[in-house]
Amino acid sequence: MSAATEAPVGSWRHGGPALGSWRRGELGSRPVIGGLLVLWLVFQAINPTFLSPDNLVNLSMQLVALGVTTLGVVLVLVAGEIDLSVGAVNGLASAVLAVTFVQQGWPLWVAVLVAVLVGCAIGLVHGALSARLGLPSFVVTLAGLLVALGLQIQVLGSTGTVNLAYESWLVRFAQQTFLDPLVAYLVVVVVVAVHVGGRLVERRRRLAAELPAAALSTVLLRSLGLGVLLAAPVWYLSLDRGVAATFVLLLVLVTVAHLLLRRTRWGRGVHAVGSSAYSARRAGLPVGILRLSCFVAGSGLAALGGVLATARLAAANQGSGGSELMLTAIAAAVIGGTSLFGGRGTAWSAVLGALVIQSISSGLILLDVGTSARYVVTGVVLVLAIAVDAVGRRSATPVR
């Protein structure tokens, strides 16, 4: 076939856009969203209360701590590394927050800040040992997991459990703060307006550079679809308590991380390092600094997840965080679409993966099924996600 008549990649001659993306290993979040919808429909068919406004509000609040922790895991995985200590860092931050605030009498905002900074410090050590000295991140973070677990037990002391006052602003924020419906709709309008503005600016730049650009009608229709997609959950959740403030915080963090990964030189560098550290180094990128920054951000977000989990439960104990959370967070990142092989993944993988994991947990709890079944189902979903990623990479063909 000559160059003049060769069909573009993704055309129907290549099997259509979806199949073309599959062959290039670029299905993205479509399998996750499809699987999540199937999961919800199955649970709803078995138990009609699953998709009730009350349960979905609970679901949105329960996935916040996991989602924030998973976001940190996504950053590390995209850089081509792995962090096994996120669960232990999460638990250590919970202990530091509870002990400094309740037992030491520190101001709550100071206790929160110190807890997050402890996580960042651990990530700095991990990054220095792995990126600077060349030690395998698997070994370094495994050692960090053990150290953090020991520090958590030491910080909590003989009491083992420390309860936070329900009157504290942090607990009220995590348990009782919801957006007023009018405010929530206003946020939707602002988000859609920013989206329209960004797409119009991008369209004008592409036209000025004589590059193909989306039609104005396409931009407006997509923006309208985004508005409906955001307004519908706001309306449905408002039938109960509304949109939780902690869930909004998660979305803000994910949006910021998404912009950093997709729109900044730092984010492009992180993807390049994860795809091929050797090529990134040859291109002059500061590979060590980029990996270090991902470890610091990952551990800091794990610590923040611990703070939010403590606020949600109003307590910290020796069971906070731990190996189960580490496994769940890594599973959520992979299920959400982040590659274990590095170089591929988005910040929204954290939300999608955490939503899948928490949906499985919530659905099985409503069905009065034990923890063992939750582990089994989550494991099966994880294997399927990794299989999709691996087959997608193996099926990738070079774009001509």
Helices and strands as residue ranges (DSSP letters): G 12-14, H 16-23, H 30-46, H 53-78, H 86-98, I 99-103, H 108-127, I 128-132, H 137-156, E 161-163, H 169-176, H 181-208, H 216-237, H 245-263, H 265-275, H 277-282, H 287-313, E 315-317, H 322-335, H 348-366, H 371-394
